[in-house]
Amino acid sequence: MNAPNQPVTVILVSNDGMGKSTVDLQHIAADKYFGLLAAHDLLPAAICFYTDGVRLVCEGSPVLDHLRALEAKGVHLIVCQTCLDHLDLNDKLRVGIVGGMPDIIDAQWRADKVITI
């Protein structure tokens, strides 16, 4: 997790990938981002997935292995229950813990820095 004197960081993920482009390019960028993040020693305290971002923690996601590696290193992966319900993805969840907006808000308030990708 965070080294001493490093800010507590939370990453918010609301897209099925990174940026605004074709789905393929968004997935390529997300794969690179989470792969590099998983290989790094300074890690966020949590990554919160909501709206279309919940697709990245579900079956078929191109970044599942990276997210599993991050979770194994102690990063909390918080997944929005309402979003899973709305997108009918509950049975496809493959990594992370299901929470709600209160959990995401709590993570944000505890953070020194919040990054949205």
Jmol script that loads the backbone (N, CA, C; Angstrom):
load data "model"
ATOM      1  N   MET A   1       0.846  -1.181   0.000  1.00  0.00           N
ATOM      2  CA  MET A   1       0.000   0.000   0.000  1.00  0.00           C
ATOM      3  C   MET A   1       0.888   1.239   0.000  1.00  0.00           C
ATOM      4  N   ASN A   2       0.365   2.305   0.560  1.00  0.00           N
ATOM      5  CA  ASN A   2       1.104   3.552   0.524  1.00  0.00           C
ATOM      6  C   ASN A   2       2.302   3.501   1.461  1.00  0.00           C
ATOM      7  N   ALA A   3       3.391   4.072   0.993  1.00  0.00           N
ATOM      8  CA  ALA A   3       4.587   4.185   1.816  1.00  0.00           C
ATOM      9  C   ALA A   3       4.344   5.286   2.849  1.00  0.00           C
ATOM     10  N   PRO A   4       5.126   5.282   3.953  1.00  0.00           N
ATOM     11  CA  PRO A   4       4.983   6.355   4.935  1.00  0.00           C
ATOM     12  C   PRO A   4       5.120   7.715   4.261  1.00  0.00           C
ATOM     13  N   ASN A   5       4.334   8.665   4.726  1.00  0.00           N
ATOM     14  CA  ASN A   5       4.334  10.045   4.215  1.00  0.00           C
ATOM     15  C   ASN A   5       3.772  10.177   2.800  1.00  0.00           C
ATOM     16  N   GLN A   6       3.232   9.110   2.246  1.00  0.00           N
ATOM     17  CA  GLN A   6       2.580   9.197   0.933  1.00  0.00           C
ATOM     18  C   GLN A   6       1.093   9.444   1.160  1.00  0.00           C
ATOM     19  N   PRO A   7       0.481  10.262   0.306  1.00  0.00           N
ATOM     20  CA  PRO A   7      -0.948  10.512   0.487  1.00  0.00           C
ATOM     21  C   PRO A   7      -1.775   9.251   0.232  1.00  0.00           C
ATOM     22  N   VAL A   8      -2.879   9.144   0.947  1.00  0.00           N
ATOM     23  CA  VAL A   8      -3.831   8.062   0.708  1.00  0.00           C
ATOM     24  C   VAL A   8      -4.597   8.429  -0.560  1.00  0.00           C
ATOM     25  N   THR A   9      -4.516   7.547  -1.547  1.00  0.00           N
ATOM     26  CA  THR A   9      -5.113   7.831  -2.856  1.00  0.00           C
ATOM     27  C   THR A   9      -6.239   6.854  -3.148  1.00  0.00           C
ATOM     28  N   VAL A  10      -7.300   7.373  -3.740  1.00  0.00           N
ATOM     29  CA  VAL A  10      -8.419   6.568  -4.208  1.00  0.00           C
ATOM     30  C   VAL A  10      -8.612   6.881  -5.690  1.00  0.00           C
ATOM     31  N   ILE A  11      -8.831   5.829  -6.464  1.00  0.00           N
ATOM     32  CA  ILE A  11      -9.075   5.986  -7.902  1.00  0.00           C
ATOM     33  C   ILE A  11     -10.538   5.663  -8.169  1.00  0.00           C
ATOM     34  N   LEU A  12     -11.194   6.524  -8.936  1.00  0.00           N
ATOM     35  CA  LEU A  12     -12.581   6.330  -9.326  1.00  0.00           C
ATOM     36  C   LEU A  12     -12.638   5.909 -10.789  1.00  0.00           C
ATOM     37  N   VAL A  13     -13.394   4.851 -11.073  1.00  0.00           N
ATOM     38  CA  VAL A  13     -13.502   4.327 -12.437  1.00  0.00           C
ATOM     39  C   VAL A  13     -14.982   4.296 -12.813  1.00  0.00           C
ATOM     40  N   SER A  14     -15.365   5.122 -13.789  1.00  0.00           N
ATOM     41  CA  SER A  14     -16.767   5.171 -14.199  1.00  0.00           C
ATOM     42  C   SER A  14     -16.972   4.776 -15.662  1.00  0.00           C
ATOM     43  N   ASN A  15     -15.909   4.374 -16.332  1.00  0.00           N
ATOM     44  CA  ASN A  15     -16.004   3.964 -17.739  1.00  0.00           C
ATOM     45  C   ASN A  15     -15.538   2.522 -17.897  1.00  0.00           C
ATOM     46  N   ASP A  16     -16.020   1.883 -18.941  1.00  0.00           N
ATOM     47  CA  ASP A  16     -15.567   0.538 -19.311  1.00  0.00           C
ATOM     48  C   ASP A  16     -14.279   0.698 -20.115  1.00  0.00           C
ATOM     49  N   GLY A  17     -13.245   1.196 -19.442  1.00  0.00           N
ATOM     50  CA  GLY A  17     -11.965   1.493 -20.078  1.00  0.00           C
ATOM     51  C   GLY A  17     -11.506   2.867 -19.638  1.00  0.00           C
ATOM     52  N   MET A  18     -10.577   3.441 -20.394  1.00  0.00           N
ATOM     53  CA  MET A  18     -10.052   4.771 -20.072  1.00  0.00           C
ATOM     54  C   MET A  18     -10.279   5.718 -21.230  1.00  0.00           C
ATOM     55  N   GLY A  19     -10.699   6.919 -20.896  1.00  0.00           N
ATOM     56  CA  GLY A  19     -10.835   7.966 -21.895  1.00  0.00           C
ATOM     57  C   GLY A  19     -12.096   7.837 -22.732  1.00  0.00           C
ATOM     58  N   LYS A  20     -12.141   8.628 -23.773  1.00  0.00           N
ATOM     59  CA  LYS A  20     -13.259   8.645 -24.710  1.00  0.00           C
ATOM     60  C   LYS A  20     -12.717   8.303 -26.089  1.00  0.00           C
ATOM     61  N   SER A  21     -12.972   7.099 -26.538  1.00  0.00           N
ATOM     62  CA  SER A  21     -12.502   6.637 -27.837  1.00  0.00           C
ATOM     63  C   SER A  21     -13.258   5.358 -28.167  1.00  0.00           C
ATOM     64  N   THR A  22     -12.723   4.577 -29.084  1.00  0.00           N
ATOM     65  CA  THR A  22     -13.329   3.285 -29.369  1.00  0.00           C
ATOM     66  C   THR A  22     -13.169   2.391 -28.139  1.00  0.00           C
ATOM     67  N   VAL A  23     -14.049   1.420 -27.997  1.00  0.00           N
ATOM     68  CA  VAL A  23     -13.974   0.499 -26.862  1.00  0.00           C
ATOM     69  C   VAL A  23     -12.623  -0.204 -26.848  1.00  0.00           C
ATOM     70  N   ASP A  24     -12.126  -0.591 -28.027  1.00  0.00           N
ATOM     71  CA  ASP A  24     -10.826  -1.268 -28.086  1.00  0.00           C
ATOM     72  C   ASP A  24      -9.714  -0.402 -27.503  1.00  0.00           C
ATOM     73  N   LEU A  25      -9.660   0.862 -27.907  1.00  0.00           N
ATOM     74  CA  LEU A  25      -8.608   1.754 -27.413  1.00  0.00           C
ATOM     75  C   LEU A  25      -8.788   2.040 -25.924  1.00  0.00           C
ATOM     76  N   GLN A  26     -10.023   2.183 -25.474  1.00  0.00           N
ATOM     77  CA  GLN A  26     -10.264   2.383 -24.043  1.00  0.00           C
ATOM     78  C   GLN A  26      -9.762   1.193 -23.239  1.00  0.00           C
ATOM     79  N   HIS A  27      -9.977  -0.021 -23.762  1.00  0.00           N
ATOM     80  CA  HIS A  27      -9.507  -1.228 -23.079  1.00  0.00           C
ATOM     81  C   HIS A  27      -7.983  -1.346 -23.125  1.00  0.00           C
ATOM     82  N   ILE A  28      -7.380  -0.977 -24.238  1.00  0.00           N
ATOM     83  CA  ILE A  28      -5.915  -1.006 -24.344  1.00  0.00           C
ATOM     84  C   ILE A  28      -5.302  -0.057 -23.318  1.00  0.00           C
ATOM     85  N   ALA A  29      -5.856   1.151 -23.228  1.00  0.00           N
ATOM     86  CA  ALA A  29      -5.339   2.135 -22.266  1.00  0.00           C
ATOM     87  C   ALA A  29      -5.526   1.651 -20.827  1.00  0.00           C
ATOM     88  N   ALA A  30      -6.695   1.080 -20.521  1.00  0.00           N
ATOM     89  CA  ALA A  30      -6.952   0.574 -19.169  1.00  0.00           C
ATOM     90  C   ALA A  30      -6.016  -0.582 -18.833  1.00  0.00           C
ATOM     91  N   ASP A  31      -5.780  -1.457 -19.808  1.00  0.00           N
ATOM     92  CA  ASP A  31      -4.868  -2.583 -19.598  1.00  0.00           C
ATOM     93  C   ASP A  31      -3.463  -2.072 -19.265  1.00  0.00           C
ATOM     94  N   LYS A  32      -3.011  -1.094 -19.995  1.00  0.00           N
ATOM     95  CA  LYS A  32      -1.677  -0.519 -19.741  1.00  0.00           C
ATOM     96  C   LYS A  32      -1.641   0.149 -18.365  1.00  0.00           C
ATOM     97  N   TYR A  33      -2.650   0.942 -18.060  1.00  0.00           N
ATOM     98  CA  TYR A  33      -2.706   1.680 -16.800  1.00  0.00           C
ATOM     99  C   TYR A  33      -2.691   0.724 -15.602  1.00  0.00           C
ATOM    100  N   PHE A  34      -3.635  -0.225 -15.577  1.00  0.00           N
ATOM    101  CA  PHE A  34      -3.722  -1.123 -14.427  1.00  0.00           C
ATOM    102  C   PHE A  34      -2.525  -2.065 -14.359  1.00  0.00           C
ATOM    103  N   GLY A  35      -1.950  -2.434 -15.505  1.00  0.00           N
ATOM    104  CA  GLY A  35      -0.752  -3.257 -15.513  1.00  0.00           C
ATOM    105  C   GLY A  35       0.429  -2.538 -14.883  1.00  0.00           C
ATOM    106  N   LEU A  36       0.625  -1.290 -15.260  1.00  0.00           N
ATOM    107  CA  LEU A  36       1.710  -0.497 -14.673  1.00  0.00           C
ATOM    108  C   LEU A  36       1.465  -0.219 -13.194  1.00  0.00           C
ATOM    109  N   LEU A  37       0.210   0.054 -12.854  1.00  0.00           N
ATOM    110  CA  LEU A  37      -0.131   0.304 -11.451  1.00  0.00           C
ATOM    111  C   LEU A  37       0.147  -0.934 -10.600  1.00  0.00           C
ATOM    112  N   ALA A  38      -0.220  -2.112 -11.100  1.00  0.00           N
ATOM    113  CA  ALA A  38       0.003  -3.359 -10.354  1.00  0.00           C
ATOM    114  C   ALA A  38       1.486  -3.658 -10.176  1.00  0.00           C
ATOM    115  N   ALA A  39       2.321  -3.197 -11.099  1.00  0.00           N
ATOM    116  CA  ALA A  39       3.761  -3.435 -11.023  1.00  0.00           C
ATOM    117  C   ALA A  39       4.463  -2.424 -10.124  1.00  0.00           C
ATOM    118  N   HIS A  40       3.767  -1.401  -9.710  1.00  0.00           N
ATOM    119  CA  HIS A  40       4.347  -0.310  -8.926  1.00  0.00           C
ATOM    120  C   HIS A  40       4.290  -0.629  -7.441  1.00  0.00           C
ATOM    121  N   ASP A  41       5.185  -0.007  -6.674  1.00  0.00           N
ATOM    122  CA  ASP A  41       5.194  -0.205  -5.233  1.00  0.00           C
ATOM    123  C   ASP A  41       4.258   0.751  -4.495  1.00  0.00           C
ATOM    124  N   LEU A  42       4.002   1.928  -5.054  1.00  0.00           N
ATOM    125  CA  LEU A  42       3.072   2.870  -4.447  1.00  0.00           C
ATOM    126  C   LEU A  42       1.689   2.611  -5.028  1.00  0.00           C
ATOM    127  N   LEU A  43       0.789   2.213  -4.169  1.00  0.00           N
ATOM    128  CA  LEU A  43      -0.523   1.785  -4.624  1.00  0.00           C
ATOM    129  C   LEU A  43      -1.630   2.634  -4.011  1.00  0.00           C
ATOM    130  N   PRO A  44      -2.759   2.717  -4.685  1.00  0.00           N
ATOM    131  CA  PRO A  44      -3.896   3.411  -4.078  1.00  0.00           C
ATOM    132  C   PRO A  44      -4.468   2.580  -2.936  1.00  0.00           C
ATOM    133  N   ALA A  45      -5.149   3.235  -2.028  1.00  0.00           N
ATOM    134  CA  ALA A  45      -5.817   2.516  -0.947  1.00  0.00           C
ATOM    135  C   ALA A  45      -7.031   1.773  -1.488  1.00  0.00           C
ATOM    136  N   ALA A  46      -7.702   2.391  -2.468  1.00  0.00           N
ATOM    137  CA  ALA A  46      -8.915   1.783  -3.022  1.00  0.00           C
ATOM    138  C   ALA A  46      -9.099   2.223  -4.465  1.00  0.00           C
ATOM    139  N   ILE A  47      -9.795   1.376  -5.211  1.00  0.00           N
ATOM    140  CA  ILE A  47     -10.276   1.719  -6.544  1.00  0.00           C
ATOM    141  C   ILE A  47     -11.773   1.461  -6.510  1.00  0.00           C
ATOM    142  N   CYS A  48     -12.554   2.479  -6.847  1.00  0.00           N
ATOM    143  CA  CYS A  48     -14.011   2.398  -6.793  1.00  0.00           C
ATOM    144  C   CYS A  48     -14.562   2.325  -8.210  1.00  0.00           C
ATOM    145  N   PHE A  49     -15.410   1.349  -8.451  1.00  0.00           N
ATOM    146  CA  PHE A  49     -15.996   1.115  -9.765  1.00  0.00           C
ATOM    147  C   PHE A  49     -17.493   1.388  -9.703  1.00  0.00           C
ATOM    148  N   TYR A  50     -17.971   2.263 -10.587  1.00  0.00           N
ATOM    149  CA  TYR A  50     -19.395   2.565 -10.632  1.00  0.00           C
ATOM    150  C   TYR A  50     -19.802   2.876 -12.069  1.00  0.00           C
ATOM    151  N   THR A  51     -21.079   2.996 -12.315  1.00  0.00           N
ATOM    152  CA  THR A  51     -21.689   3.097 -13.640  1.00  0.00           C
ATOM    153  C   THR A  51     -21.040   2.062 -14.566  1.00  0.00           C
ATOM    154  N   ASP A  52     -20.646   2.441 -15.784  1.00  0.00           N
ATOM    155  CA  ASP A  52     -20.069   1.468 -16.713  1.00  0.00           C
ATOM    156  C   ASP A  52     -18.716   0.925 -16.250  1.00  0.00           C
ATOM    157  N   GLY A  53     -18.098   1.564 -15.271  1.00  0.00           N
ATOM    158  CA  GLY A  53     -16.829   1.078 -14.747  1.00  0.00           C
ATOM    159  C   GLY A  53     -16.927  -0.304 -14.128  1.00  0.00           C
ATOM    160  N   VAL A  54     -18.130  -0.696 -13.679  1.00  0.00           N
ATOM    161  CA  VAL A  54     -18.271  -2.024 -13.071  1.00  0.00           C
ATOM    162  C   VAL A  54     -18.003  -3.133 -14.083  1.00  0.00           C
ATOM    163  N   ARG A  55     -18.092  -2.836 -15.363  1.00  0.00           N
ATOM    164  CA  ARG A  55     -17.820  -3.850 -16.390  1.00  0.00           C
ATOM    165  C   ARG A  55     -16.370  -4.342 -16.318  1.00  0.00           C
ATOM    166  N   LEU A  56     -15.467  -3.506 -15.786  1.00  0.00           N
ATOM    167  CA  LEU A  56     -14.055  -3.881 -15.718  1.00  0.00           C
ATOM    168  C   LEU A  56     -13.770  -4.939 -14.657  1.00  0.00           C
ATOM    169  N   VAL A  57     -14.676  -5.134 -13.712  1.00  0.00           N
ATOM    170  CA  VAL A  57     -14.475  -6.149 -12.675  1.00  0.00           C
ATOM    171  C   VAL A  57     -15.293  -7.404 -12.943  1.00  0.00           C
ATOM    172  N   CYS A  58     -15.874  -7.467 -14.122  1.00  0.00           N
ATOM    173  CA  CYS A  58     -16.766  -8.583 -14.471  1.00  0.00           C
ATOM    174  C   CYS A  58     -16.146  -9.489 -15.528  1.00  0.00           C
ATOM    175  N   GLU A  59     -16.714 -10.675 -15.621  1.00  0.00           N
ATOM    176  CA  GLU A  59     -16.307 -11.666 -16.615  1.00  0.00           C
ATOM    177  C   GLU A  59     -16.141 -11.013 -17.988  1.00  0.00           C
ATOM    178  N   GLY A  60     -15.027 -11.347 -18.651  1.00  0.00           N
ATOM    179  CA  GLY A  60     -14.747 -10.812 -19.979  1.00  0.00           C
ATOM    180  C   GLY A  60     -13.926  -9.533 -19.979  1.00  0.00           C
ATOM    181  N   SER A  61     -13.682  -8.953 -18.803  1.00  0.00           N
ATOM    182  CA  SER A  61     -12.887  -7.728 -18.729  1.00  0.00           C
ATOM    183  C   SER A  61     -11.434  -8.006 -19.116  1.00  0.00           C
ATOM    184  N   PRO A  62     -10.829  -7.111 -19.898  1.00  0.00           N
ATOM    185  CA  PRO A  62      -9.431  -7.302 -20.292  1.00  0.00           C
ATOM    186  C   PRO A  62      -8.429  -6.979 -19.178  1.00  0.00           C
ATOM    187  N   VAL A  63      -8.904  -6.488 -18.037  1.00  0.00           N
ATOM    188  CA  VAL A  63      -7.980  -6.076 -16.974  1.00  0.00           C
ATOM    189  C   VAL A  63      -8.139  -6.903 -15.691  1.00  0.00           C
ATOM    190  N   LEU A  64      -8.868  -7.998 -15.749  1.00  0.00           N
ATOM    191  CA  LEU A  64      -9.112  -8.791 -14.538  1.00  0.00           C
ATOM    192  C   LEU A  64      -7.828  -9.247 -13.851  1.00  0.00           C
ATOM    193  N   ASP A  65      -6.853  -9.719 -14.618  1.00  0.00           N
ATOM    194  CA  ASP A  65      -5.606 -10.192 -14.000  1.00  0.00           C
ATOM    195  C   ASP A  65      -4.893  -9.067 -13.256  1.00  0.00           C
ATOM    196  N   HIS A  66      -4.855  -7.875 -13.845  1.00  0.00           N
ATOM    197  CA  HIS A  66      -4.218  -6.734 -13.173  1.00  0.00           C
ATOM    198  C   HIS A  66      -4.978  -6.359 -11.900  1.00  0.00           C
ATOM    199  N   LEU A  67      -6.311  -6.376 -11.978  1.00  0.00           N
ATOM    200  CA  LEU A  67      -7.107  -6.027 -10.806  1.00  0.00           C
ATOM    201  C   LEU A  67      -6.950  -7.072  -9.710  1.00  0.00           C
ATOM    202  N   ARG A  68      -6.861  -8.327 -10.072  1.00  0.00           N
ATOM    203  CA  ARG A  68      -6.616  -9.385  -9.073  1.00  0.00           C
ATOM    204  C   ARG A  68      -5.250  -9.176  -8.400  1.00  0.00           C
ATOM    205  N   ALA A  69      -4.259  -8.788  -9.197  1.00  0.00           N
ATOM    206  CA  ALA A  69      -2.920  -8.530  -8.638  1.00  0.00           C
ATOM    207  C   ALA A  69      -2.960  -7.352  -7.664  1.00  0.00           C
ATOM    208  N   LEU A  70      -3.697  -6.315  -8.024  1.00  0.00           N
ATOM    209  CA  LEU A  70      -3.820  -5.151  -7.134  1.00  0.00           C
ATOM    210  C   LEU A  70      -4.534  -5.540  -5.840  1.00  0.00           C
ATOM    211  N   GLU A  71      -5.598  -6.324  -5.962  1.00  0.00           N
ATOM    212  CA  GLU A  71      -6.323  -6.762  -4.778  1.00  0.00           C
ATOM    213  C   GLU A  71      -5.426  -7.625  -3.888  1.00  0.00           C
ATOM    214  N   ALA A  72      -4.621  -8.476  -4.498  1.00  0.00           N
ATOM    215  CA  ALA A  72      -3.698  -9.331  -3.737  1.00  0.00           C
ATOM    216  C   ALA A  72      -2.654  -8.501  -2.994  1.00  0.00           C
ATOM    217  N   LYS A  73      -2.347  -7.318  -3.509  1.00  0.00           N
ATOM    218  CA  LYS A  73      -1.390  -6.417  -2.850  1.00  0.00           C
ATOM    219  C   LYS A  73      -2.057  -5.545  -1.788  1.00  0.00           C
ATOM    220  N   GLY A  74      -3.362  -5.728  -1.572  1.00  0.00           N
ATOM    221  CA  GLY A  74      -4.052  -4.995  -0.513  1.00  0.00           C
ATOM    222  C   GLY A  74      -4.892  -3.821  -0.961  1.00  0.00           C
ATOM    223  N   VAL A  75      -5.021  -3.597  -2.249  1.00  0.00           N
ATOM    224  CA  VAL A  75      -5.863  -2.507  -2.743  1.00  0.00           C
ATOM    225  C   VAL A  75      -7.320  -2.949  -2.633  1.00  0.00           C
ATOM    226  N   HIS A  76      -8.148  -2.123  -2.025  1.00  0.00           N
ATOM    227  CA  HIS A  76      -9.571  -2.427  -1.908  1.00  0.00           C
ATOM    228  C   HIS A  76     -10.267  -2.061  -3.217  1.00  0.00           C
ATOM    229  N   LEU A  77     -10.947  -3.024  -3.813  1.00  0.00           N
ATOM    230  CA  LEU A  77     -11.706  -2.794  -5.037  1.00  0.00           C
ATOM    231  C   LEU A  77     -13.177  -2.761  -4.642  1.00  0.00           C
ATOM    232  N   ILE A  78     -13.774  -1.585  -4.669  1.00  0.00           N
ATOM    233  CA  ILE A  78     -15.156  -1.390  -4.232  1.00  0.00           C
ATOM    234  C   ILE A  78     -16.037  -1.266  -5.471  1.00  0.00           C
ATOM    235  N   VAL A  79     -17.052  -2.122  -5.547  1.00  0.00           N
ATOM    236  CA  VAL A  79     -17.913  -2.205  -6.729  1.00  0.00           C
ATOM    237  C   VAL A  79     -19.340  -1.815  -6.342  1.00  0.00           C
ATOM    238  N   CYS A  80     -19.922  -0.902  -7.091  1.00  0.00           N
ATOM    239  CA  CYS A  80     -21.256  -0.380  -6.809  1.00  0.00           C
ATOM    240  C   CYS A  80     -22.343  -1.425  -7.051  1.00  0.00           C
ATOM    241  N   GLN A  81     -23.076  -1.762  -5.976  1.00  0.00           N
ATOM    242  CA  GLN A  81     -24.167  -2.733  -6.057  1.00  0.00           C
ATOM    243  C   GLN A  81     -25.289  -2.245  -6.972  1.00  0.00           C
ATOM    244  N   THR A  82     -25.672  -0.994  -6.852  1.00  0.00           N
ATOM    245  CA  THR A  82     -26.743  -0.446  -7.682  1.00  0.00           C
ATOM    246  C   THR A  82     -26.403  -0.567  -9.158  1.00  0.00           C
ATOM    247  N   CYS A  83     -25.160  -0.311  -9.501  1.00  0.00           N
ATOM    248  CA  CYS A  83     -24.723  -0.377 -10.899  1.00  0.00           C
ATOM    249  C   CYS A  83     -24.715  -1.808 -11.408  1.00  0.00           C
ATOM    250  N   LEU A  84     -24.234  -2.732 -10.589  1.00  0.00           N
ATOM    251  CA  LEU A  84     -24.286  -4.151 -10.970  1.00  0.00           C
ATOM    252  C   LEU A  84     -25.729  -4.591 -11.204  1.00  0.00           C
ATOM    253  N   ASP A  85     -26.619  -4.179 -10.297  1.00  0.00           N
ATOM    254  CA  ASP A  85     -28.036  -4.531 -10.434  1.00  0.00           C
ATOM    255  C   ASP A  85     -28.615  -3.972 -11.729  1.00  0.00           C
ATOM    256  N   HIS A  86     -28.375  -2.697 -11.960  1.00  0.00           N
ATOM    257  CA  HIS A  86     -28.947  -2.026 -13.129  1.00  0.00           C
ATOM    258  C   HIS A  86     -28.457  -2.638 -14.440  1.00  0.00           C
ATOM    259  N   LEU A  87     -27.184  -3.014 -14.481  1.00  0.00           N
ATOM    260  CA  LEU A  87     -26.599  -3.588 -15.694  1.00  0.00           C
ATOM    261  C   LEU A  87     -26.741  -5.111 -15.742  1.00  0.00           C
ATOM    262  N   ASP A  88     -27.394  -5.687 -14.742  1.00  0.00           N
ATOM    263  CA  ASP A  88     -27.629  -7.132 -14.654  1.00  0.00           C
ATOM    264  C   ASP A  88     -26.308  -7.915 -14.732  1.00  0.00           C
ATOM    265  N   LEU A  89     -25.337  -7.489 -13.906  1.00  0.00           N
ATOM    266  CA  LEU A  89     -24.004  -8.092 -13.929  1.00  0.00           C
ATOM    267  C   LEU A  89     -23.628  -8.794 -12.621  1.00  0.00           C
ATOM    268  N   ASN A  90     -24.558  -8.932 -11.695  1.00  0.00           N
ATOM    269  CA  ASN A  90     -24.227  -9.541 -10.393  1.00  0.00           C
ATOM    270  C   ASN A  90     -23.560 -10.900 -10.537  1.00  0.00           C
ATOM    271  N   ASP A  91     -24.042 -11.739 -11.438  1.00  0.00           N
ATOM    272  CA  ASP A  91     -23.487 -13.082 -11.574  1.00  0.00           C
ATOM    273  C   ASP A  91     -22.196 -13.114 -12.386  1.00  0.00           C
ATOM    274  N   LYS A  92     -21.768 -11.969 -12.905  1.00  0.00           N
ATOM    275  CA  LYS A  92     -20.541 -11.904 -13.704  1.00  0.00           C
ATOM    276  C   LYS A  92     -19.369 -11.248 -12.956  1.00  0.00           C
ATOM    277  N   LEU A  93     -19.614 -10.796 -11.728  1.00  0.00           N
ATOM    278  CA  LEU A  93     -18.558 -10.172 -10.923  1.00  0.00           C
ATOM    279  C   LEU A  93     -17.443 -11.182 -10.676  1.00  0.00           C
ATOM    280  N   ARG A  94     -16.185 -10.789 -10.921  1.00  0.00           N
ATOM    281  CA  ARG A  94     -15.055 -11.705 -10.766  1.00  0.00           C
ATOM    282  C   ARG A  94     -13.988 -11.212  -9.799  1.00  0.00           C
ATOM    283  N   VAL A  95     -14.021  -9.949  -9.418  1.00  0.00           N
ATOM    284  CA  VAL A  95     -13.016  -9.417  -8.494  1.00  0.00           C
ATOM    285  C   VAL A  95     -13.625  -8.227  -7.760  1.00  0.00           C
ATOM    286  N   GLY A  96     -13.150  -7.991  -6.538  1.00  0.00           N
ATOM    287  CA  GLY A  96     -13.620  -6.852  -5.762  1.00  0.00           C
ATOM    288  C   GLY A  96     -14.700  -7.234  -4.772  1.00  0.00           C
ATOM    289  N   ILE A  97     -15.092  -6.245  -3.975  1.00  0.00           N
ATOM    290  CA  ILE A  97     -16.156  -6.427  -3.002  1.00  0.00           C
ATOM    291  C   ILE A  97     -17.322  -5.528  -3.393  1.00  0.00           C
ATOM    292  N   VAL A  98     -18.505  -6.044  -3.257  1.00  0.00           N
ATOM    293  CA  VAL A  98     -19.688  -5.272  -3.593  1.00  0.00           C
ATOM    294  C   VAL A  98     -20.008  -4.341  -2.430  1.00  0.00           C
ATOM    295  N   GLY A  99     -20.213  -3.093  -2.769  1.00  0.00           N
ATOM    296  CA  GLY A  99     -20.566  -2.084  -1.787  1.00  0.00           C
ATOM    297  C   GLY A  99     -21.602  -1.160  -2.379  1.00  0.00           C
ATOM    298  N   GLY A 100     -21.783  -0.057  -1.738  1.00  0.00           N
ATOM    299  CA  GLY A 100     -22.742   0.923  -2.219  1.00  0.00           C
ATOM    300  C   GLY A 100     -22.111   2.302  -2.273  1.00  0.00           C
ATOM    301  N   MET A 101     -22.910   3.265  -2.641  1.00  0.00           N
ATOM    302  CA  MET A 101     -22.413   4.638  -2.680  1.00  0.00           C
ATOM    303  C   MET A 101     -21.889   5.096  -1.321  1.00  0.00           C
ATOM    304  N   PRO A 102     -22.475   4.676  -0.205  1.00  0.00           N
ATOM    305  CA  PRO A 102     -21.876   5.077   1.079  1.00  0.00           C
ATOM    306  C   PRO A 102     -20.423   4.610   1.215  1.00  0.00           C
ATOM    307  N   ASP A 103     -20.117   3.407   0.701  1.00  0.00           N
ATOM    308  CA  ASP A 103     -18.740   2.901   0.767  1.00  0.00           C
ATOM    309  C   ASP A 103     -17.807   3.722  -0.127  1.00  0.00           C
ATOM    310  N   ILE A 104     -18.293   4.102  -1.285  1.00  0.00           N
ATOM    311  CA  ILE A 104     -17.487   4.913  -2.210  1.00  0.00           C
ATOM    312  C   ILE A 104     -17.261   6.298  -1.621  1.00  0.00           C
ATOM    313  N   ILE A 105     -18.301   6.889  -1.048  1.00  0.00           N
ATOM    314  CA  ILE A 105     -18.166   8.207  -0.412  1.00  0.00           C
ATOM    315  C   ILE A 105     -17.188   8.130   0.747  1.00  0.00           C
ATOM    316  N   ASP A 106     -17.287   7.081   1.552  1.00  0.00           N
ATOM    317  CA  ASP A 106     -16.371   6.909   2.688  1.00  0.00           C
ATOM    318  C   ASP A 106     -14.922   6.840   2.204  1.00  0.00           C
ATOM    319  N   ALA A 107     -14.677   6.070   1.138  1.00  0.00           N
ATOM    320  CA  ALA A 107     -13.320   5.970   0.593  1.00  0.00           C
ATOM    321  C   ALA A 107     -12.825   7.328   0.117  1.00  0.00           C
ATOM    322  N   GLN A 108     -13.702   8.089  -0.524  1.00  0.00           N
ATOM    323  CA  GLN A 108     -13.310   9.421  -0.997  1.00  0.00           C
ATOM    324  C   GLN A 108     -12.952  10.345   0.162  1.00  0.00           C
ATOM    325  N   TRP A 109     -13.759  10.339   1.208  1.00  0.00           N
ATOM    326  CA  TRP A 109     -13.513  11.223   2.334  1.00  0.00           C
ATOM    327  C   TRP A 109     -12.248  10.861   3.097  1.00  0.00           C
ATOM    328  N   ARG A 110     -11.898   9.577   3.110  1.00  0.00           N
ATOM    329  CA  ARG A 110     -10.680   9.149   3.800  1.00  0.00           C
ATOM    330  C   ARG A 110      -9.415   9.445   2.992  1.00  0.00           C
ATOM    331  N   ALA A 111      -9.601   9.716   1.712  1.00  0.00           N
ATOM    332  CA  ALA A 111      -8.454   9.918   0.819  1.00  0.00           C
ATOM    333  C   ALA A 111      -7.885  11.324   0.932  1.00  0.00           C
ATOM    334  N   ASP A 112      -6.577  11.396   0.765  1.00  0.00           N
ATOM    335  CA  ASP A 112      -5.922  12.699   0.630  1.00  0.00           C
ATOM    336  C   ASP A 112      -6.013  13.175  -0.819  1.00  0.00           C
ATOM    337  N   LYS A 113      -6.101  12.191  -1.721  1.00  0.00           N
ATOM    338  CA  LYS A 113      -6.126  12.495  -3.155  1.00  0.00           C
ATOM    339  C   LYS A 113      -7.083  11.530  -3.842  1.00  0.00           C
ATOM    340  N   VAL A 114      -7.946  12.057  -4.715  1.00  0.00           N
ATOM    341  CA  VAL A 114      -8.874  11.246  -5.490  1.00  0.00           C
ATOM    342  C   VAL A 114      -8.577  11.479  -6.970  1.00  0.00           C
ATOM    343  N   ILE A 115      -8.384  10.385  -7.696  1.00  0.00           N
ATOM    344  CA  ILE A 115      -8.082  10.438  -9.128  1.00  0.00           C
ATOM    345  C   ILE A 115      -9.226   9.768  -9.869  1.00  0.00           C
ATOM    346  N   THR A 116      -9.757  10.429 -10.874  1.00  0.00           N
ATOM    347  CA  THR A 116     -10.795   9.845 -11.711  1.00  0.00           C
ATOM    348  C   THR A 116     -10.179   9.498 -13.061  1.00  0.00           C
ATOM    349  N   ILE A 117     -10.387   8.234 -13.468  1.00  0.00           N
ATOM    350  CA  ILE A 117      -9.864   7.841 -14.786  1.00  0.00           C
ATOM    351  C   ILE A 117     -11.020   7.464 -15.704  1.00  0.00           C
TER     352      ILE A 117
END
end "model"
wireframe off; spacefill off
backbone 0.3
color backbone group
